[in-house]
Structures are given as C-alpha cells and as structure tokens.
Amino acid sequence: MEGTLTSCSPAVNPNIEKPEDMVKTGVLARFQNFLRKCLIAVISYGPMPNHIAFIMDGNRRYAKCRSIQQGAGHRVGFFALIANLLYCYEMGVKYMTVYAFSIDNFKRDPKEVQSLMQLMEEKINELLEKQSVIDKLNCKVNFWGNLELLCEPVRLAAQKLMASTAGNTGPVLSVCMPYNSTSEIVNAVSEVYAERREMLQREHDGDCNGQAVNNGVHPEISVADLDRHMYSAGCPDPDIVIRTSGETRLSNFLLWQTTFSHLQNPDALWPDFSFRHLVWSVLQYQRAYPYLEQNRNLAKKQL
C-alpha cells in the first residue's frame, strides 16, 4: 500500500502563481473535495495527531530531476507547504511546524542563500495579503530561530507576519528559520541562567538592605525551566515528524521536543508530498499509537 501511495504522487505545477490557485473549482474539483472529506471522516475514527512537523527535504533534487532552474524547486516546495497546511486544517491538526532554513544552510553558495532569502521575503509578503490562505484560515504564524541572522527585509517581514497573526485562533504554523536545535537549547539555557541570576541578585540585594526576601528561588535549573524558554514554549510536542526524500536524519531539528514523536521518512521529495502521503503518515501513526502512548505513560510514572 505504501509503495502505491508514493508512486502515484502527482507533481506540483511550478507555473502556479498563487497557492490559492491550487484549490480547483468545477464539478471534478467538488467531487475530489467530497472524496477527501469522506476519507478524512473515516481516518478520524482513530487517534489523530495534534501536531505534525515536517523536514522539507528534496527541493533541489526535485529541480534537478526535472531539469528546471534550481530555485524553482523551492518555489514549488512553498506551494506544497500551503497545500499541506490546508490538508492539516481539514484533518483537524492544530499545529504544523516546518524546517524551512537551517543555520548550517548559510554555509551554502552565497548566490543560493541570497536567492532563498529573496524567495522567503516574497512569500512572507504574499502571506501578509488580506486574501491569503493565512487570512482565510485565521492562522497564527510563528518563526522559530535566531531572526538576527536574517537579512533585514526578511527579518522585518517575518516579524510583521507574526505580529499581524498573533491574535488569530485558527491553526498554528511554526516556521523554523534560521534554526537548529543546538542553538535553541543553548539559547534556552542562557535565558534561564540570566533569569535565575537576576532573581538571586534581587534576593541578595534584599538581604543586604535588611529585608526578608524569600521568593522561593532555587539555583537548580529544571527541565520545566528550559521548556519555558524554548522557541516552542506553549506548543505541544510533535506527534509525527516527517522527513521527505527518504532521508532518516533529524538534522538538528526539534531534538528537545521529539522524544516520543513518530518518525517517518517517505521517499517522496517535498514538492511531491501530497494528500495521499499525509493520509498514509496518519495511518502509520495510528498503528504505532498504542506503543507511543505506552512509552509516554511510562515516562510520566518515572518523573
């Protein structure tokens, strides 16, 4: 069954100008939408994921295999992102996280990095439009990572999109760029250390002034302290982590948050990742769900 789903994946049309153009109209499209909703209703009888994370791998290989300009692979990959955001929304998946740009990607050819930054700025600005998919879904957008590493136009566009969607109550899309898990953990440790040092300093100053200060400050740093300072604070851990293109590496992605996630590595390249692949991923998760829950419950008892 898995092989059939993978081999039948339709290619995304790189000539589409807007993500909304992917939502077809007409009798055939309505029939397809009906079938999709029926399939979602069936799989919804099983345990459904609340959070799916994607490592969007294979954009450059997609372009190379089709002998198209290299940057076009990432452009088609953006359409796949929006399509899967819509599918997740229809399935009732509240949180979707994507690994868009690693800090290590800055080591690539400067021309490629510049091209990616220009594409990011263009697509973020598209999402800021009133009639964008983000607006229609009432979607909240987060950017996780060290935004100071981005060029100013991209950083300002990302901050503007986060601010404009901060009050939205629909699905939550978290875009990791520029990101890696090592940097996230180091940042969390630094913030907790600074917070604890400030608390201890206030306590010390109070003692020196003859005031009894007891804020219950403990010098030890707990897991809960680090959780509060992760980029993902307030977001549940991923139920499923999908890395496309058949690669089995996490590549420094959400290492802190994926202890009990179901890891999957479908062969489809990211631009080819379609609704059928997403359905298959959910079915795999449902099959593994009892084992995952057993491990979660066992870990809770050991705390």
Disulfide bonds with the S-S distance in Angstrom:
none
